[in-house]
Amino acid sequence: MYTHLAGGRANVQLLQESAIRELVEILDRCEGTKAILWDESLGGPVGLVARYTFLEEHNVTKMYALSAEPMADIDVKNIIFITRPNQTLMDYIANNIHEEEKKKKISRKEYHLYFVPKRSFLCEKRLQVKGVQGSLAHIGEFKCDFFPFDNDLLSMELKDAYKDLYLDRDTSCLHQSACALLALQKLYGRIPKVYGKGSCAQRVWELTKTMTNEDEAIPNNDKGVIDQMIILDRSIDLMSVLATQLTYEGLIDEIFGINNTTVNLPAEKFSSGEGFSMEKNTEKIKFILNSKEQLYAKLRDKHFNAVGAVLSRLAKSIRSTANENHGEKSIQELKKFVERLPDIKANEQSLATHTKIAERVKEIISSDNFLDELGCEQEFMICSDIDKPNPFIEDLIAKQAPLRNVLRLMCMQSIAGSGLKPKVLDYYKRELVQVYGLQVLLTIGNLEKAGLLKAQTGTRTYTVLRKTFNLTAEHPEEVSPKDITYVHSIYAPLSVRIVEQHLKPNGWQSLNDVLSSLPGPTFEDFQPATALNSRRGSFTSEISQSDIPRVIVVFFIGGCTFAEISALRFLAQQDENNVEFLVCTTKLINKNSFLDSFIEKY
């Protein structure tokens, strides 16, 4: 259904097709007309698996977001609830069923409940207490652990996983992550070599390994298409989440928000007929952003300063084609030209759309506010003046700038200095309370619990890592980059530097000493398999045996950014690395969505 998902050695389309089969089984089990009530957080991700037209083919006539309000009066035989295991959502389901049963219709509806991805005893108990468990004709599972975003990108779309782990001490996402990795191995085969950093990463792997050994669906001698996996705990690299992304895709995400490969942009900026896959309403136009659209695939991982040149080249190419002298062409040449017309038209639409998007982004990133804030964070990245109150942060507080902007820079200063000097931290707190009110201390408390703000103690970890991994560049190259620092202009994500170092001979072994300064254990493991006993040699021996690119899964526990994904794609494009990455994450995040999860709403 989604051809752009195919292409890599680990064919992501297989995962999408597997999810489709699960969904078809659910729908075909319910005979007659159907209405689906989605957990609102699942509506978008499931759209990555199946289009609405596909659901219509299976007698789905209506779809609604599950809410506390009773559903509209709909004439269907089956009502299907599809939801994550959540106590509040169980209350919503109970309210909806009670309201429907009060209507006393002659033809009684049947109710079905499917949990994504696993059933929950506590949720079923809640339904029993609410008196509706007996009204459900069937309770089952929709086993969709990873949602396919692109041919090299999978996300579980677990909202606020980092907050759950480090603030609420809720570890349920670790079990779900392990289940997702088990499902991945069922589909693509056993992953022989696993490396990781961080306590959550290690816990996920321990759970995964236990379940893998117990699951007979993964034979011991089944070595699949995935050669290795690197599991990274988000807590080891918080600077990369807070840094401003300067790739095309990263900027679109931070400015407008990309949700499930779609972005909503102001309608007045786009005249009718422009763009691709868009839905228009009074205020917003929806665009689909994935590699199916060729121009976007070229643009998304580039630094924004390189985008203009690509758009200019395409514009010249289209003008050149339009100005060709067709009078001198043969019939055969004219026929080929006519066949190309749909592609030419699609390129024109893509060019018009991305030119307008780029213009809108340019307006924002050229503003004094954006540039001043970027300059401040880059000073922290190179560890400049991190031991005293920052004048720019003081000015932001005095101007009552958005709280999130102020807190982000404070957190970056704290990370760069391995904490703020106690006097500086207390000073910032006093200033924030005076301007934003006493309630801001709740948010500061959340940031401290999550390790984003703290008083300075011990070694300057970031300073050491910056030098060891060359995290910052003195002379950045943005348009024709030779290093991953381009994704933040002067800064390389530590998470991707770790992966880059791992690609070198004896890479992981050489990382052990350096990684010991980061929180949590460093581990490596091998899953024994008959077919692998003769191949447990060094990294270099594997490379010499074949020119086929190795497939490495990089799994981020706690979310990852588009800039990190772009950096990994950059590494994969380097011939000497001979690698394909499959990026997996609990959630696609950016600096705004990450910080919002810690800010208390008043």
Stockholm file with secondary structure:
# STOCKHOLM 1.0

chainA/1-602         MYTHLAGGRANVQLLQESAIRELVEILDRCEGTKAILWDESLGGPVGLVARYTFLEEHNVTKMYALSAEPMADIDVKNIIFITRPNQTLMDYIANNIHEEEKKKKISRKEYHLYFVPKRSFLCEKRLQVKGVQGSLAHIGEFKCDFFPFDNDLLSMELKDAYKDLYLDRDTSCLHQSACALLALQKLYGRIPKVYGKGSCAQRVWELTKTMTNEDEAIPNNDKGVIDQMIILDRSIDLMSVLATQLTYEGLIDEIFGINNTTVNLPAEKFSSGEGFSMEKNTEKIKFILNSKEQLYAKLRDKHFNAVGAVLSRLAKSIRSTANENHGEKSIQELKKFVERLPDIKANEQSLATHTKIAERVKEIISSDNFLDELGCEQEFMICSDIDKPNPFIEDLIAKQAPLRNVLRLMCMQSIAGSGLKPKVLDYYKRELVQVYGLQVLLTIGNLEKAGLLKAQTGTRTYTVLRKTFNLTAEHPEEVSPKDITYVHSIYAPLSVRIVEQHLKPNGWQSLNDVLSSLPGPTFEDFQPATALNSRRGSFTSEISQSDIPRVIVVFFIGGCTFAEISALRFLAQQDENNVEFLVCTTKLINKNSFLDSFIEKY
#=GR chainA/1-602 SS CCGGGCCSSSCHHHHHHHHHHHHHHHHHHSCSCEEEEECHHHHHHHHTTCCHHHHHHTTEEEEEECCSSCCCCCCCSEEEEEECSCHHHHHHHHHHHHHHHHTCCSSCCEEEEEESSSCCHHHHHHHHHTTCGGGEEEEEECCCCSEEEETTEEECCCTTHHHHHHTSCCCHHHHHHHHHHHHHHHHHCBCCEEEEESHHHHHHHHHHHHHHHHCTTSCTTCBCSCCEEEEEEGGGCCHHHHSCCCBHHHHHHHHTCEETTEEEEEGGGSCTTCSSSCEECSSEEEEECSTTSHHHHHHTTSBHHHHHHHHHHHHHHHHHHHTCCGGGCCHHHHHHHHHHHHHHHHHHHHHHHHHHHHHHHHHHHTSHHHHHHHHHHHHHHTTCSCSSCCHHHHHHHHTTCCHHHHHHHHHHHHHHTTSBCHHHHHHHHHHHHHHHCTTHHHHHHHHHHTTSSCBCCSCCHHHHHHHHTTCBCSSCCCSSCSSGGGGGSSBCCHHHHHHHHHTSTTHHHHHHHHHTTSSSCEEEEECCCGGGGGGCSCHHHHHHHCCSCEEEEEEEETCBCHHHHHHHHHHHHSGGGCEEEEEEESCBCCHHHHHHTTSCCC
#=GC SS_cons         CCGGGCCSSSCHHHHHHHHHHHHHHHHHHSCSCEEEEECHHHHHHHHTTCCHHHHHHTTEEEEEECCSSCCCCCCCSEEEEEECSCHHHHHHHHHHHHHHHHTCCSSCCEEEEEESSSCCHHHHHHHHHTTCGGGEEEEEECCCCSEEEETTEEECCCTTHHHHHHTSCCCHHHHHHHHHHHHHHHHHCBCCEEEEESHHHHHHHHHHHHHHHHCTTSCTTCBCSCCEEEEEEGGGCCHHHHSCCCBHHHHHHHHTCEETTEEEEEGGGSCTTCSSSCEECSSEEEEECSTTSHHHHHHTTSBHHHHHHHHHHHHHHHHHHHTCCGGGCCHHHHHHHHHHHHHHHHHHHHHHHHHHHHHHHHHHHTSHHHHHHHHHHHHHHTTCSCSSCCHHHHHHHHTTCCHHHHHHHHHHHHHHTTSBCHHHHHHHHHHHHHHHCTTHHHHHHHHHHTTSSCBCCSCCHHHHHHHHTTCBCSSCCCSSCSSGGGGGSSBCCHHHHHHHHHTSTTHHHHHHHHHTTSSSCEEEEECCCGGGGGGCSCHHHHHHHCCSCEEEEEEEETCBCHHHHHHHHHHHHSGGGCEEEEEEESCBCCHHHHHHTTSCCC
//
